[in-house]
């Protein structure tokens, strides 16, 4: 993929290269939905039910990685496909789930027409977006969702930046931009979303971070 020429290019290149590097070990180490905590699984199930009850429609898993959660959404009855900036992640997803569609791309510049989707899942994938670019990212999510379409956003919360230097046994160059959960709700509202459900969690293994899941509709 040609490196983007927009101002966001630097962080996207770092994210893409880093996840290309860790892809195989990420796929091996990150648990599938069946191994997630009960509340996270419940949020995914609620999202799937809401999309179905709203008339269905195609669902995009943005930042899909190796496609484990995309496949879970498909098993829950949603016509889901995955998008990821990492070509290696997409290759793994296609090999593991050949029955599903996966494409390399940027979640902030989706190659989709307006109102094309019934749902968007952004599951621990927006934290590599710099704070100042989140309004544009959420506006893009709103653009491609049909009226009444549903969004499930799951992610890390905090205040500040984190540069781990290594992850999954490999060197990485990406940055995580952590913002408070209240700020995410505010930004989603500014993009035209109505947040209906918020789940905040703490995890003993990562006490320096919070975890939030937000259900919203366009």
Order of alpha helices (4+ residues) and beta strands (2+ residues): alpha-alpha-beta-alpha-beta-alpha-beta-beta-alpha-beta-beta-beta-beta-beta-alpha-beta-beta
